[in-house]
Amino acid sequence: MKVLFPFVGDSIGGSHQSILELHRELYKNNISSCILVHQKGPLSLFLDDIGVNYDYLPIQNFAGDKPNIFLILYNALAQFNKIYRYVRQNKISIVHGNDLRVNLTWTLPVKLSRASYVWHQRTTMSISVLWRFSNVLADHFVTISEYVHQSLPKNIGKSKKTLVLNPFNIDIFFEQEVSRRHLNNLYDLPKNAILLGYIGRLVEWKNIDFLICCFAEYVKRVGLNAHLIIVGTGSSEYVDTLKQLVYELRINNMVTFAGFSSKPSQAISAFDLMIAPSDKEPFGRTIVEAMIQKTPVIAANGGGHLEIIKHRDTGWLYHHNDIEDFIAQLKEIVNEHEIVESTVQKAYEYASSKYSSTKHVENMINIYNKL
């Protein structure tokens, strides 16, 4: 068996971290797997930095780059021969796709090469009837949460879809003091401030603008020595919009835009509190990473967050876009140390038992073997 994980390569996020963890675990189980990158950029630089080997198959235009059915078909056919030859020449048994553009570009040549295709759905699918055709192209569908699972087209049978929780290395733990010193040195953060953190992609649906407004209102009311660090990258236009908002709210000296971090768990371990403000998150990988690092979490009450957090038991939930409720939860976290300590410990035990890499790889190997 030889498993291939193809990626566009123009970004890096939770799906890449999950596949890297799976890639490492497959190696331990004597299963051959390979990562492939189509475009040199953020992902290839990251893989070079951490010493992970990968194949390079240059492709510029993908099916799914734009939501135009004719363009999707044209780009899929344009890349057909290149992908078909690669699969046949490298004797690939299973292609495991993790991105819409990859899924739409790879499924047809893989199908005709007689290899199997695993379509890993990491976001909710739209209700368009066109998605019903995905059932013909892919051999098996994997989802990351019940929230995503329920969005799959109804014509995909139960035997052809599996909910598999994302993998996490529960053995990696960073000391908060050491991590905080590291962040302080990198970004010249105020040493005694309460550090609130966001980590993830900087895109509009993540509601980072709401987080910034909440933070501004909180420090204005409470007068607490607090600092917000925003870790992640996005389009220059959107990041500039966020920075302009920070400027208009006059909190420039209280907010740091840190950019990309190759060690998200270490960054999270430095936070006094991690905030997840999107109510449409398919899963919430950073929430589980925070639980493993024993960092308290406050998240919007919606999406995949509801499958991870039990309010005031393993974390805190606030009503989406409700500043008053957000601030009320934040005040409790800052002031009620005994409650926080108990919640963090329960969250750690929950995440460690439910999201281990071992369970994830067992489920994926079962799927691969069936195919």
C-alpha positions in Angstrom: 0.0 0.0 0.0 1.3 3.5 -0.9 -0.7 6.6 0.2 -0.3 10.0 -1.4 -1.3 13.3 0.2 -1.3 16.1 -2.5 -1.5 19.8 -1.6 -1.7 23.0 -3.6 1.0 24.5 -1.4 -0.1 28.1 -1.2 -1.1 28.0 2.4 -0.6 26.1 5.6 -3.2 25.4 8.3 -4.8 22.8 10.5 -5.3 20.3 7.6 -1.6 20.2 6.9 -0.8 19.7 10.6 -3.2 16.8 10.8 -1.8 15.1 7.7 1.8 15.6 9.0 0.8 13.8 12.2 -0.9 11.0 10.2 2.1 10.8 7.8 4.4 10.3 10.9 2.1 7.7 12.4 1.8 5.7 9.1 5.5 5.5 9.0 5.5 3.9 12.5 3.0 1.4 11.2 5.2 0.5 8.2 2.8 2.0 5.7 4.4 4.0 2.8 3.1 7.5 2.4 4.2 10.6 0.6 3.4 14.3 0.6 3.2 16.1 -2.8 3.2 19.9 -3.3 2.0 21.6 -6.5 3.3 25.1 -5.9 6.4 26.3 -4.1 5.5 28.6 -1.3 4.3 28.6 2.4 3.9 24.8 2.7 7.2 23.8 0.9 9.1 26.3 3.0 7.5 24.9 6.2 8.3 21.3 5.1 11.9 22.3 4.3 12.2 23.9 7.7 11.0 20.9 9.7 12.9 18.4 7.4 10.0 16.6 5.8 10.6 15.2 2.3 8.0 15.8 -0.4 7.4 15.4 -4.1 6.9 18.4 -6.4 4.5 18.3 -9.4 4.0 21.8 -10.7 0.4 22.8 -11.5 -0.8 26.4 -11.6 -4.5 26.2 -12.5 -6.8 24.0 -10.5 -10.4 22.9 -10.8 -12.2 24.8 -8.1 -10.0 28.0 -8.3 -13.3 29.7 -9.3 -16.9 28.6 -8.8 -17.5 28.2 -12.5 -18.6 24.8 -13.7 -17.1 25.1 -17.2 -13.8 26.4 -15.7 -13.8 23.5 -13.2 -14.2 21.0 -16.0 -11.6 22.7 -18.2 -8.9 22.8 -15.5 -9.6 19.2 -14.5 -9.1 17.9 -18.0 -6.1 20.2 -18.6 -4.3 18.5 -15.6 -5.5 15.0 -16.3 -2.5 13.5 -18.1 0.1 14.9 -15.7 -1.7 13.5 -12.6 -2.7 10.2 -14.3 1.0 9.6 -15.3 2.2 10.4 -11.8 -0.2 8.0 -10.1 0.7 5.2 -12.5 4.4 5.7 -12.5 4.7 5.9 -8.7 2.3 3.0 -8.1 0.1 4.9 -5.8 -2.6 2.8 -4.2 -4.6 5.5 -2.4 -4.8 9.3 -2.9 -6.0 11.2 0.1 -7.1 14.7 -0.7 -7.6 17.4 1.9 -8.5 20.5 -0.2 -11.4 21.3 -2.5 -9.2 22.3 -5.4 -7.1 19.1 -5.0 -10.3 17.0 -4.7 -11.8 18.4 -7.9 -8.6 18.2 -9.8 -7.4 14.8 -8.7 -10.5 12.6 -8.5 -11.1 11.8 -12.2 -7.5 10.8 -13.1 -7.1 8.8 -9.9 -10.4 7.0 -10.6 -9.3 6.1 -14.1 -5.8 5.0 -13.0 -7.6 2.4 -10.8 -6.2 3.8 -7.5 -8.6 4.7 -4.7 -9.5 8.2 -3.7 -10.3 9.4 -0.1 -12.1 12.8 -0.1 -11.3 14.4 3.3 -14.0 17.1 3.9 -12.7 19.6 6.4 -15.4 22.3 5.8 -19.2 22.2 5.5 -20.5 21.5 2.0 -23.0 23.9 0.4 -26.5 22.6 -0.4 -25.8 22.8 -4.2 -27.1 19.7 -6.0 -23.8 19.6 -8.0 -22.1 18.1 -4.9 -24.1 14.9 -5.5 -21.6 14.1 -8.3 -18.8 13.9 -5.8 -20.2 10.5 -4.8 -19.3 9.1 -8.2 -15.7 10.4 -8.1 -14.5 9.5 -4.6 -14.3 6.0 -3.1 -14.7 7.2 0.5 -15.4 10.4 2.4 -13.9 11.4 5.7 -15.2 14.2 7.8 -13.7 16.0 10.9 -16.9 16.7 12.9 -20.6 15.9 13.2 -21.2 19.5 12.0 -19.3 18.7 8.7 -20.6 15.1 8.5 -24.3 16.3 8.4 -23.5 18.6 5.4 -22.4 15.8 3.1 -24.8 15.1 0.1 -27.6 12.7 1.1 -26.8 10.3 -1.8 -23.5 9.3 -0.1 -24.2 6.0 1.7 -23.3 5.3 5.3 -20.7 2.7 4.3 -18.9 5.3 2.2 -18.4 8.0 4.8 -16.7 8.0 8.2 -16.3 10.7 10.8 -12.7 10.6 12.0 -11.5 13.0 14.7 -8.3 15.0 13.9 -5.1 13.6 15.3 -3.0 15.4 18.0 0.3 14.6 19.6 -0.7 14.6 23.2 2.9 14.0 24.4 4.2 17.4 23.4 3.7 19.9 26.3 5.4 23.3 26.7 5.9 25.1 30.0 4.0 28.4 30.0 6.8 30.4 31.5 9.4 29.3 28.9 6.9 29.8 26.0 5.9 33.3 27.3 9.6 34.3 27.6 10.1 33.2 24.0 7.1 35.3 22.8 8.2 38.3 24.8 11.6 38.2 23.2 10.2 37.8 19.7 7.6 40.5 19.8 8.6 42.7 22.8 5.3 42.0 24.6 4.6 43.6 28.0 6.0 41.2 30.6 3.3 41.4 33.2 0.2 41.7 31.0 -2.5 39.1 30.8 -2.0 37.6 27.4 -5.1 36.9 25.3 -4.4 35.1 22.0 -5.9 34.1 18.7 -4.3 31.7 16.4 -5.4 30.6 12.9 -6.0 32.0 9.5 -6.9 35.7 9.2 -10.1 35.5 7.1 -13.4 37.3 7.5 -15.5 34.4 8.6 -13.2 33.8 11.6 -14.7 37.0 13.2 -11.3 38.5 14.3 -12.8 42.0 13.9 -15.4 41.1 16.6 -12.6 39.8 18.9 -10.7 43.1 18.5 -13.8 45.2 19.3 -14.5 43.0 22.4 -10.9 43.3 23.6 -11.0 47.1 23.2 -14.3 47.3 25.2 -13.0 45.0 27.9 -9.7 47.0 28.6 -11.7 50.2 28.5 -14.1 49.0 31.2 -11.8 47.1 33.4 -8.6 49.0 33.0 -6.6 45.7 33.2 -3.1 45.3 32.0 -3.9 43.1 29.1 -2.5 42.4 25.6 -3.9 40.7 22.6 -1.7 38.7 20.2 -3.0 37.6 16.8 -1.1 34.8 15.3 -1.7 33.8 11.7 -1.6 35.1 8.1 -4.2 36.3 5.6 -4.6 38.5 2.6 -2.8 41.8 2.9 -6.1 43.6 2.3 -7.9 41.9 5.2 -4.9 42.2 7.6 -4.7 45.9 6.8 -8.4 46.2 7.6 -7.8 44.6 11.0 -4.8 46.9 11.7 -6.9 49.9 10.8 -9.6 48.8 13.2 -7.0 48.5 16.0 -5.8 52.0 15.1 -9.3 53.5 15.2 -10.0 51.9 18.6 -6.7 53.4 19.9 -5.3 50.1 21.2 -2.2 49.9 19.0 0.1 49.4 22.0 -2.1 46.6 23.3 -2.4 44.4 20.1 0.4 42.5 18.3 0.0 40.9 14.8 2.6 38.1 15.1 2.2 36.5 11.6 2.7 32.8 10.9 4.0 30.5 13.6 5.6 27.1 12.7 5.0 26.0 16.4 1.3 26.8 17.1 1.2 24.7 20.3 4.2 26.5 21.8 2.5 29.9 21.0 -0.8 28.7 22.5 1.0 27.5 25.7 2.2 31.1 26.2 -1.3 32.5 26.3 -3.2 33.1 29.5 -6.4 32.6 27.5 -7.1 31.5 23.9 -10.0 32.9 22.0 -11.9 31.2 19.1 -14.4 33.8 17.8 -15.9 32.0 14.7 -19.3 30.5 15.0 -18.9 28.5 11.8 -15.7 26.7 12.6 -15.9 23.1 11.1 -14.0 21.7 14.0 -11.7 23.9 16.0 -8.2 22.4 16.0 -6.6 25.1 18.0 -9.1 24.6 20.8 -7.9 21.0 21.3 -4.3 22.2 21.1 -5.1 24.7 23.8 -6.6 21.9 26.0 -3.5 19.8 25.6 -1.3 22.8 26.6 -3.7 23.5 29.6 -4.5 26.9 28.3 -8.1 28.0 29.0 -10.4 28.6 26.0 -13.3 30.9 25.3 -15.1 30.3 22.0 -18.2 31.4 20.0 -21.2 29.2 20.7 -21.6 27.5 17.3 -20.3 25.1 14.6 -17.8 22.5 15.6 -17.0 24.2 18.9 -20.1 22.7 20.4 -18.7 19.2 19.9 -15.5 20.0 21.8 -16.4 22.5 24.6 -18.9 21.9 27.4 -19.5 25.3 28.9 -17.7 25.9 32.2 -16.7 22.3 32.2 -14.0 22.0 29.5 -14.0 25.7 28.4 -16.3 28.7 28.0 -18.8 29.5 25.3 -20.3 32.9 24.6 -23.2 33.9 22.4 -22.0 34.8 18.9 -21.5 38.5 18.3 -22.7 39.4 21.9 -20.1 41.7 23.4 -21.8 41.8 26.8 -21.8 38.0 27.1 -18.2 37.8 25.9 -17.0 40.2 28.5 -19.0 38.4 31.2 -17.3 35.1 30.4 -13.9 36.8 30.2 -14.3 38.4 33.6 -15.0 35.0 35.2 -11.9 33.5 33.5 -9.7 36.3 34.7 -11.0 36.4 38.3 -12.1 32.9 39.2 -8.8 31.1 39.4 -10.1 27.9 41.1 -12.8 27.4 38.5 -10.3 28.0 35.7 -7.8 25.5 37.2 -10.5 22.8 37.5 -11.8 23.5 33.9 -8.4 23.4 32.4 -7.6 20.0 34.0 -10.9 18.5 32.8 -10.2 19.9 29.3 -6.8 18.3 29.3 -8.1 14.9 30.3 -10.9 15.1 27.8 -8.6 16.0 24.9 -5.9 13.5 25.8 -8.4 10.6 25.8 -10.4 11.6 22.7 -7.9 13.1 20.2 -4.8 10.9 20.3 -2.9 10.3 17.1 -3.1 6.5 17.8 -6.9 6.4 17.5 -6.8 8.6 14.3 -4.3 6.4 12.5 -6.2 3.2 13.5 -9.4 4.6 11.9 -7.6 5.8 8.8 -5.7 2.5 8.3 -9.1 0.6 8.6 -10.4 2.8 5.8 -7.3 2.3 3.6 -7.4 -1.4 4.1 -11.1 -1.6 3.0 -10.3 0.3 -0.1 
